[in-house]
């Protein structure tokens, strides 16, 4: 019972940390980027990636060992909607993450990474969509936990 509570706590904590990291990315991302903001974005993206891995690992543990049983989840279409959203958010994060990784070279040379107006708009839109997707996942989890979606 204690292990189940700890895994659930780590799952929720990882999820909240992922959303917070995305919020830091979005709030720090500006058309007129500063060195400090660029560093903050890179760090936030690392935190986001690690916390998303935490969500994934603890989610798998909950499905297989510490939740209501794999059949409960795997037979519910809302579970698959939630998983699909998680994968979609992950796919949306690829372009920003690669961009932020490429910034590291400039940051090591204490230079502000170049950010065109168009690239800024794409990055800010993608990060905003990631936030919306991440905020929808708990809705589906809440519905699923109450048996909605089961036939």
TIRO-2110 file (N, C-alpha, C; in Angstrom, 1 decimal):
// TIRO-2110
0.8, -1.2, 0.0, N, 1, A
0.0, 0.0, 0.0, CA, 1, A
0.9, 1.3, 0.0, C, 1, A
1.9, 1.3, 0.8, N, 2, A
2.8, 2.4, 0.9, CA, 2, A
3.5, 2.6, -0.4, C, 2, A
4.0, 1.5, -1.1, N, 3, A
4.7, 1.6, -2.3, CA, 3, A
3.7, 2.2, -3.4, C, 3, A
2.5, 1.8, -3.4, N, 4, A
1.5, 2.4, -4.3, CA, 4, A
1.3, 3.9, -4.2, C, 4, A
1.3, 4.3, -2.9, N, 5, A
1.1, 5.7, -2.6, CA, 5, A
2.4, 6.5, -3.1, C, 5, A
3.5, 5.9, -2.9, N, 6, A
4.8, 6.6, -3.3, CA, 6, A
4.9, 6.7, -4.8, C, 6, A
4.5, 5.6, -5.5, N, 7, A
4.6, 5.7, -6.9, CA, 7, A
3.6, 6.7, -7.5, C, 7, A
2.4, 6.7, -6.9, N, 8, A
1.4, 7.7, -7.3, CA, 8, A
1.9, 9.1, -7.1, C, 8, A
2.5, 9.3, -5.9, N, 9, A
3.0, 10.7, -5.6, CA, 9, A
4.1, 11.1, -6.6, C, 9, A
5.0, 10.2, -6.9, N, 10, A
6.1, 10.5, -7.9, CA, 10, A
5.5, 10.7, -9.2, C, 10, A
4.4, 10.0, -9.6, N, 11, A
3.7, 10.2, -10.9, CA, 11, A
3.1, 11.6, -10.9, C, 11, A
2.4, 12.0, -9.9, N, 12, A
1.8, 13.4, -9.9, CA, 12, A
2.9, 14.4, -9.8, C, 12, A
3.9, 14.2, -9.0, N, 13, A
5.0, 15.2, -8.9, CA, 13, A
5.7, 15.4, -10.2, C, 13, A
6.0, 14.3, -10.9, N, 14, A
6.6, 14.4, -12.2, CA, 14, A
5.8, 15.2, -13.2, C, 14, A
4.5, 14.9, -13.2, N, 15, A
3.6, 15.6, -14.1, CA, 15, A
3.5, 17.1, -13.8, C, 15, A
3.4, 17.4, -12.5, N, 16, A
3.4, 18.9, -12.2, CA, 16, A
4.7, 19.5, -12.5, C, 16, A
5.8, 18.9, -12.3, N, 17, A
7.1, 19.4, -12.7, CA, 17, A
7.2, 19.6, -14.2, C, 17, A
6.7, 18.7, -15.0, N, 18, A
6.7, 18.8, -16.4, CA, 18, A
5.9, 20.1, -16.9, C, 18, A
4.8, 20.3, -16.3, N, 19, A
3.9, 21.4, -16.7, CA, 19, A
4.6, 22.7, -16.2, C, 19, A
5.2, 22.7, -15.0, N, 20, A
5.9, 23.9, -14.6, CA, 20, A
7.1, 24.2, -15.5, C, 20, A
7.8, 23.2, -15.9, N, 21, A
9.0, 23.4, -16.8, CA, 21, A
8.5, 24.0, -18.1, C, 21, A
7.4, 23.5, -18.6, N, 22, A
6.9, 24.0, -19.9, CA, 22, A
6.4, 25.5, -19.7, C, 22, A
5.9, 25.8, -18.6, N, 23, A
5.5, 27.2, -18.3, CA, 23, A
6.7, 28.1, -18.2, C, 23, A
7.7, 27.6, -17.6, N, 24, A
9.0, 28.4, -17.6, CA, 24, A
9.5, 28.6, -19.0, C, 24, A
9.5, 27.6, -19.8, N, 25, A
10.0, 27.7, -21.2, CA, 25, A
9.1, 28.8, -21.9, C, 25, A
7.8, 28.7, -21.8, N, 26, A
6.9, 29.6, -22.5, CA, 26, A
7.1, 31.0, -22.1, C, 26, A
7.2, 31.2, -20.8, N, 27, A
7.3, 32.6, -20.2, CA, 27, A
8.7, 33.2, -20.5, C, 27, A
9.7, 32.3, -20.6, N, 28, A
11.0, 32.8, -20.9, CA, 28, A
11.3, 33.1, -22.4, C, 28, A
10.5, 32.4, -23.2, N, 29, A
10.7, 32.5, -24.7, CA, 29, A
10.2, 33.8, -25.2, C, 29, A
11.1, 34.7, -25.6, N, 30, A
10.7, 36.0, -26.1, CA, 30, A
11.4, 36.2, -27.5, C, 30, A
10.7, 37.1, -28.3, N, 31, A
11.3, 37.4, -29.6, CA, 31, A
12.7, 38.0, -29.4, C, 31, A
12.8, 38.9, -28.4, N, 32, A
14.1, 39.5, -28.2, CA, 32, A
14.8, 38.8, -27.0, C, 32, A
15.4, 37.6, -27.3, N, 33, A
15.9, 36.7, -26.4, CA, 33, A
17.2, 37.3, -25.7, C, 33, A
17.2, 37.1, -24.4, N, 34, A
18.4, 37.5, -23.6, CA, 34, A
19.2, 36.2, -23.3, C, 34, A
20.5, 36.4, -22.9, N, 35, A
21.3, 35.3, -22.5, CA, 35, A
20.7, 34.5, -21.4, C, 35, A
20.3, 35.2, -20.4, N, 36, A
19.7, 34.6, -19.2, CA, 36, A
18.5, 33.8, -19.5, C, 36, A
17.6, 34.4, -20.3, N, 37, A
16.4, 33.7, -20.7, CA, 37, A
16.7, 32.4, -21.5, C, 37, A
17.7, 32.5, -22.4, N, 38, A
18.1, 31.3, -23.2, CA, 38, A
18.6, 30.2, -22.3, C, 38, A
19.4, 30.6, -21.3, N, 39, A
19.9, 29.6, -20.3, CA, 39, A
18.7, 29.0, -19.6, C, 39, A
17.8, 29.8, -19.1, N, 40, A
16.7, 29.3, -18.4, CA, 40, A
15.8, 28.3, -19.2, C, 40, A
15.7, 28.6, -20.5, N, 41, A
14.9, 27.8, -21.4, CA, 41, A
15.6, 26.4, -21.5, C, 41, A
16.9, 26.4, -21.7, N, 42, A
17.6, 25.2, -21.9, CA, 42, A
17.5, 24.3, -20.6, C, 42, A
17.7, 24.9, -19.4, N, 43, A
17.5, 24.2, -18.2, CA, 43, A
16.1, 23.7, -18.0, C, 43, A
15.1, 24.5, -18.3, N, 44, A
13.7, 24.1, -18.2, CA, 44, A
13.4, 22.9, -19.1, C, 44, A
14.0, 22.9, -20.3, N, 45, A
13.7, 21.8, -21.2, CA, 45, A
14.4, 20.5, -20.7, C, 45, A
15.5, 20.6, -20.1, N, 46, A
16.1, 19.4, -19.5, CA, 46, A
15.2, 18.9, -18.3, C, 46, A
14.7, 19.8, -17.5, N, 47, A
13.8, 19.4, -16.4, CA, 47, A
12.6, 18.8, -17.0, C, 47, A
12.0, 19.4, -18.0, N, 48, A
10.8, 18.9, -18.7, CA, 48, A
11.1, 17.5, -19.2, C, 48, A
12.2, 17.3, -19.9, N, 49, A
12.5, 15.9, -20.4, CA, 49, A
12.6, 14.9, -19.3, C, 49, A
13.3, 15.2, -18.3, N, 50, A
13.5, 14.3, -17.2, CA, 50, A
12.2, 14.0, -16.4, C, 50, A
11.4, 15.0, -16.3, N, 51, A
10.1, 14.8, -15.6, CA, 51, A
9.1, 14.0, -16.5, C, 51, A
9.2, 14.2, -17.8, N, 52, A
8.4, 13.4, -18.7, CA, 52, A
8.8, 11.9, -18.6, C, 52, A
10.1, 11.7, -18.5, N, 53, A
10.5, 10.3, -18.3, CA, 53, A
10.0, 9.8, -17.0, C, 53, A
10.0, 10.6, -16.0, N, 54, A
9.4, 10.2, -14.7, CA, 54, A
7.9, 9.9, -14.8, C, 54, A
7.2, 10.7, -15.5, N, 55, A
5.8, 10.4, -15.7, CA, 55, A
5.6, 9.1, -16.4, C, 55, A
6.4, 8.8, -17.4, N, 56, A
6.3, 7.6, -18.2, CA, 56, A
6.6, 6.4, -17.3, C, 56, A
7.7, 6.4, -16.6, N, 57, A
8.1, 5.3, -15.8, CA, 57, A
7.1, 5.0, -14.7, C, 57, A
6.7, 6.1, -14.0, N, 58, A
5.8, 5.8, -12.9, CA, 58, A
4.4, 5.5, -13.4, C, 58, A
4.0, 6.0, -14.6, N, 59, A
2.8, 5.6, -15.2, CA, 59, A
2.7, 4.1, -15.5, C, 59, A
3.8, 3.6, -16.1, N, 60, A
3.9, 2.2, -16.4, CA, 60, A
3.9, 1.4, -15.1, C, 60, A
4.6, 1.8, -14.1, N, 61, A
4.5, 1.1, -12.8, CA, 61, A
3.1, 1.1, -12.2, C, 61, A
2.4, 2.2, -12.4, N, 62, A
1.0, 2.2, -11.9, CA, 62, A
0.1, 1.3, -12.7, C, 62, A
0.3, 1.2, -14.0, N, 63, A
-0.6, 0.3, -14.8, CA, 63, A
-0.3, -1.2, -14.4, C, 63, A
1.0, -1.5, -14.4, N, 64, A
1.4, -2.9, -14.2, CA, 64, A
1.3, -3.4, -12.8, C, 64, A
1.6, -2.6, -11.8, N, 65, A
1.8, -3.1, -10.4, CA, 65, A
1.0, -2.3, -9.3, C, 65, A
0.8, -1.1, -9.5, N, 66, A
0.3, -0.3, -8.3, CA, 66, A
-1.1, 0.4, -8.6, C, 66, A
-1.7, 0.1, -9.7, N, 67, A
-3.0, 0.7, -10.0, CA, 67, A
-4.2, -0.2, -9.8, C, 67, A
-5.1, -0.1, -10.7, N, 68, A
-6.3, -0.9, -10.6, CA, 68, A
-6.2, -2.2, -11.4, C, 68, A
-5.1, -2.4, -12.0, N, 69, A
-4.8, -3.6, -12.8, CA, 69, A
-4.8, -3.2, -14.3, C, 69, A
-3.9, -3.9, -15.0, N, 70, A
-3.7, -3.6, -16.4, CA, 70, A
-4.9, -3.7, -17.2, C, 70, A
-5.8, -4.6, -16.9, N, 71, A
-7.0, -4.8, -17.7, CA, 71, A
-7.9, -3.6, -17.6, C, 71, A
-8.0, -3.0, -16.4, N, 72, A
-8.8, -1.8, -16.2, CA, 72, A
-8.4, -0.7, -17.1, C, 72, A
-7.1, -0.5, -17.2, N, 73, A
-6.6, 0.6, -18.0, CA, 73, A
-6.6, 0.3, -19.5, C, 73, A
-6.1, -0.9, -19.9, N, 74, A
-6.0, -1.3, -21.3, CA, 74, A
-7.3, -1.4, -22.0, C, 74, A
-8.4, -1.7, -21.3, N, 75, A
-9.7, -1.8, -21.9, CA, 75, A
-10.5, -0.5, -22.0, C, 75, A
-9.9, 0.6, -21.5, N, 76, A
-10.6, 1.8, -21.5, CA, 76, A
-10.1, 2.7, -22.6, C, 76, A
-10.9, 3.2, -23.5, N, 77, A
-10.5, 4.1, -24.6, CA, 77, A
-10.0, 5.4, -24.1, C, 77, A
-10.4, 5.8, -22.9, N, 78, A
-9.9, 7.1, -22.3, CA, 78, A
-8.4, 7.0, -21.9, C, 78, A
-8.0, 5.8, -21.5, N, 79, A
-6.6, 5.5, -21.3, CA, 79, A
-5.8, 5.7, -22.5, C, 79, A
-6.3, 5.2, -23.6, N, 80, A
-5.5, 5.3, -24.9, CA, 80, A
-5.6, 6.7, -25.4, C, 80, A
-6.6, 7.4, -25.1, N, 81, A
-6.7, 8.9, -25.5, CA, 81, A
-5.6, 9.6, -24.7, C, 81, A
-5.5, 9.3, -23.4, N, 82, A
-4.5, 9.9, -22.5, CA, 82, A
-3.1, 9.6, -23.0, C, 82, A
-2.9, 8.3, -23.4, N, 83, A
-1.5, 7.9, -23.9, CA, 83, A
-1.3, 8.6, -25.2, C, 83, A
-2.3, 8.7, -26.1, N, 84, A
-2.1, 9.4, -27.4, CA, 84, A
-1.8, 10.9, -27.2, C, 84, A
-2.4, 11.5, -26.2, N, 85, A
-2.1, 12.9, -25.9, CA, 85, A
-0.6, 13.0, -25.4, C, 85, A
-0.2, 12.1, -24.6, N, 86, A
1.2, 12.1, -24.0, CA, 86, A
2.2, 12.0, -25.2, C, 86, A
1.9, 11.1, -26.1, N, 87, A
2.8, 10.9, -27.3, CA, 87, A
2.7, 12.1, -28.2, C, 87, A
1.6, 12.7, -28.4, N, 88, A
1.5, 13.9, -29.2, CA, 88, A
2.3, 15.0, -28.6, C, 88, A
2.1, 15.2, -27.3, N, 89, A
2.9, 16.3, -26.6, CA, 89, A
4.4, 16.0, -26.8, C, 89, A
4.8, 14.7, -26.7, N, 90, A
6.2, 14.3, -26.9, CA, 90, A
6.7, 14.7, -28.3, C, 90, A
5.8, 14.4, -29.2, N, 91, A
6.2, 14.7, -30.6, CA, 91, A
6.3, 16.2, -30.9, C, 91, A
5.4, 16.9, -30.3, N, 92, A
5.4, 18.4, -30.4, CA, 92, A
6.7, 19.0, -29.8, C, 92, A
7.2, 18.3, -28.8, N, 93, A
8.4, 18.8, -28.1, CA, 93, A
9.7, 18.6, -28.8, C, 93, A
9.7, 17.7, -29.8, N, 94, A
11.0, 17.4, -30.5, CA, 94, A
11.6, 18.6, -31.1, C, 94, A
10.9, 19.4, -31.9, N, 95, A
11.5, 20.6, -32.6, CA, 95, A
12.0, 21.6, -31.5, C, 95, A
11.2, 22.0, -30.5, N, 96, A
11.8, 22.9, -29.5, CA, 96, A
13.0, 22.3, -28.8, C, 96, A
13.0, 21.0, -28.5, N, 97, A
14.1, 20.4, -27.8, CA, 97, A
15.4, 20.4, -28.6, C, 97, A
15.3, 20.1, -29.9, N, 98, A
16.4, 20.1, -30.8, CA, 98, A
16.9, 21.5, -30.9, C, 98, A
16.0, 22.5, -31.0, N, 99, A
16.4, 23.9, -31.1, CA, 99, A
17.2, 24.3, -29.9, C, 99, A
16.7, 24.0, -28.7, N, 100, A
17.3, 24.4, -27.5, CA, 100, A
18.7, 23.7, -27.3, C, 100, A
18.8, 22.4, -27.7, N, 101, A
20.1, 21.7, -27.6, CA, 101, A
21.1, 22.5, -28.5, C, 101, A
20.7, 22.9, -29.7, N, 102, A
21.6, 23.6, -30.6, CA, 102, A
22.0, 25.0, -30.0, C, 102, A
21.2, 25.5, -29.1, N, 103, A
21.6, 26.8, -28.4, CA, 103, A
22.8, 26.6, -27.5, C, 103, A
23.0, 25.4, -27.0, N, 104, A
24.1, 25.2, -26.0, CA, 104, A
25.4, 25.7, -26.5, C, 104, A
25.8, 25.5, -27.8, N, 105, A
27.1, 25.9, -28.3, CA, 105, A
27.2, 27.4, -28.2, C, 105, A
26.2, 28.2, -28.5, N, 106, A
26.2, 29.7, -28.4, CA, 106, A
26.3, 30.0, -26.9, C, 106, A
25.6, 29.4, -26.1, N, 107, A
25.6, 29.7, -24.6, CA, 107, A
26.9, 29.4, -24.0, C, 107, A
27.6, 28.4, -24.4, N, 108, A
28.9, 28.1, -23.9, CA, 108, A
29.9, 29.2, -24.3, C, 108, A
29.7, 29.9, -25.4, N, 109, A
30.5, 31.0, -25.9, CA, 109, A
30.0, 32.3, -25.4, C, 109, A
29.0, 32.2, -24.4, N, 110, A
28.4, 33.4, -23.8, CA, 110, A
27.8, 34.3, -24.9, C, 110, A
27.1, 33.7, -25.9, N, 111, A
26.5, 34.4, -26.9, CA, 111, A
25.0, 34.1, -26.9, C, 111, A
24.2, 35.1, -27.2, N, 112, A
22.7, 34.9, -27.3, CA, 112, A
22.4, 34.1, -28.6, C, 112, A
21.7, 33.0, -28.5, N, 113, A
21.3, 32.3, -29.7, CA, 113, A
20.5, 33.1, -30.6, C, 113, A
20.7, 33.0, -31.9, N, 114, A
19.8, 33.8, -32.8, CA, 114, A
18.4, 33.2, -32.9, C, 114, A
17.5, 34.0, -32.9, N, 115, A
16.1, 33.6, -32.9, CA, 115, A
15.3, 34.5, -33.8, C, 115, A
15.0, 34.1, -35.0, N, 116, A
14.2, 34.9, -36.0, CA, 116, A
12.8, 35.0, -35.5, C, 116, A
12.1, 36.0, -36.0, N, 117, A
10.7, 36.2, -35.6, CA, 117, A
9.8, 34.9, -36.0, C, 117, A
10.1, 34.4, -37.1, N, 118, A
9.4, 33.2, -37.5, CA, 118, A
9.6, 32.0, -36.6, C, 118, A
10.9, 31.8, -36.3, N, 119, A
11.2, 30.6, -35.4, CA, 119, A
10.7, 30.9, -34.0, C, 119, A
10.7, 32.1, -33.5, N, 120, A
10.1, 32.4, -32.2, CA, 120, A
8.6, 32.1, -32.3, C, 120, A
7.9, 32.4, -33.3, N, 121, A
6.5, 32.1, -33.4, CA, 121, A
6.2, 30.6, -33.4, C, 121, A
7.0, 29.9, -34.2, N, 122, A
6.8, 28.4, -34.2, CA, 122, A
7.1, 27.8, -32.8, C, 122, A
8.2, 28.2, -32.2, N, 123, A
8.6, 27.7, -30.9, CA, 123, A
7.5, 28.0, -29.8, C, 123, A
7.1, 29.3, -29.8, N, 124, A
6.1, 29.7, -28.8, CA, 124, A
4.8, 28.9, -29.0, C, 124, A
4.4, 28.7, -30.3, N, 125, A
3.1, 28.0, -30.6, CA, 125, A
3.3, 26.5, -30.2, C, 125, A
4.4, 25.9, -30.4, N, 126, A
4.6, 24.5, -30.1, CA, 126, A
4.6, 24.3, -28.6, C, 126, A
5.3, 25.2, -27.9, N, 127, A
5.3, 25.1, -26.4, CA, 127, A
3.9, 25.3, -25.8, C, 127, A
3.2, 26.3, -26.4, N, 128, A
1.8, 26.5, -25.9, CA, 128, A
0.9, 25.3, -26.1, C, 128, A
1.1, 24.7, -27.3, N, 129, A
0.3, 23.5, -27.6, CA, 129, A
0.7, 22.3, -26.6, C, 129, A
2.0, 22.2, -26.3, N, 130, A
2.4, 21.2, -25.3, CA, 130, A
1.7, 21.4, -24.0, C, 130, A
1.6, 22.7, -23.6, N, 131, A
1.0, 23.0, -22.3, CA, 131, A
-0.5, 22.6, -22.3, C, 131, A
-1.2, 22.9, -23.4, N, 132, A
-2.6, 22.6, -23.5, CA, 132, A
-2.8, 21.1, -23.5, C, 132, A
-1.9, 20.4, -24.2, N, 133, A
-2.0, 18.9, -24.2, CA, 133, A
-1.7, 18.3, -22.8, C, 133, A
-0.7, 18.8, -22.2, N, 134, A
-0.4, 18.3, -20.8, CA, 134, A
-1.6, 18.6, -19.8, C, 134, A
-2.2, 19.7, -20.0, N, 135, A
-3.3, 20.1, -19.1, CA, 135, A
-4.6, 19.2, -19.4, C, 135, A
-4.7, 18.7, -20.6, N, 136, A
-5.8, 17.8, -20.9, CA, 136, A
-5.7, 16.4, -20.3, C, 136, A
-4.4, 16.0, -20.2, N, 137, A
-4.2, 14.6, -19.8, CA, 137, A
-4.8, 14.3, -18.4, C, 137, A
-4.7, 15.2, -17.4, N, 138, A
-5.4, 14.9, -16.1, CA, 138, A
-6.9, 14.8, -16.2, C, 138, A
-7.5, 15.5, -17.2, N, 139, A
-8.9, 15.4, -17.4, CA, 139, A
-9.3, 14.0, -17.7, C, 139, A
-8.6, 13.5, -18.7, N, 140, A
-8.9, 12.1, -19.1, CA, 140, A
-8.6, 11.1, -18.0, C, 140, A
-7.5, 11.4, -17.2, N, 141, A
-7.2, 10.5, -16.1, CA, 141, A
-8.3, 10.5, -15.1, C, 141, A
-8.8, 11.7, -14.8, N, 142, A
-9.9, 11.8, -13.8, CA, 142, A
-11.1, 11.1, -14.3, C, 142, A
-11.5, 11.2, -15.5, N, 143, A
-12.6, 10.5, -16.1, CA, 143, A
-12.4, 9.0, -16.0, C, 143, A
-11.3, 8.6, -16.4, N, 144, A
-10.9, 7.2, -16.4, CA, 144, A
-11.0, 6.6, -15.0, C, 144, A
-10.5, 7.3, -14.1, N, 145, A
-10.4, 6.8, -12.7, CA, 145, A
-11.8, 6.6, -12.1, C, 145, A
-12.8, 7.3, -12.7, N, 146, A
-14.2, 7.1, -12.3, CA, 146, A
-15.0, 6.1, -13.1, C, 146, A
-14.3, 5.4, -13.9, N, 147, A
-14.9, 4.3, -14.7, CA, 147, A
-15.6, 4.8, -16.0, C, 147, A
-15.5, 6.1, -16.3, N, 148, A
-16.0, 6.6, -17.5, CA, 148, A
-15.2, 6.1, -18.7, C, 148, A
-15.9, 5.7, -19.7, N, 149, A
-15.2, 5.1, -20.9, CA, 149, A
-15.2, 3.6, -20.9, C, 149, A
-15.6, 3.0, -19.8, N, 150, A
-15.7, 1.5, -19.8, CA, 150, A
-17.1, 1.1, -20.3, C, 150, A
-17.1, 0.1, -21.1, N, 151, A
-18.4, -0.4, -21.6, CA, 151, A
-19.2, -1.1, -20.6, C, 151, A
END
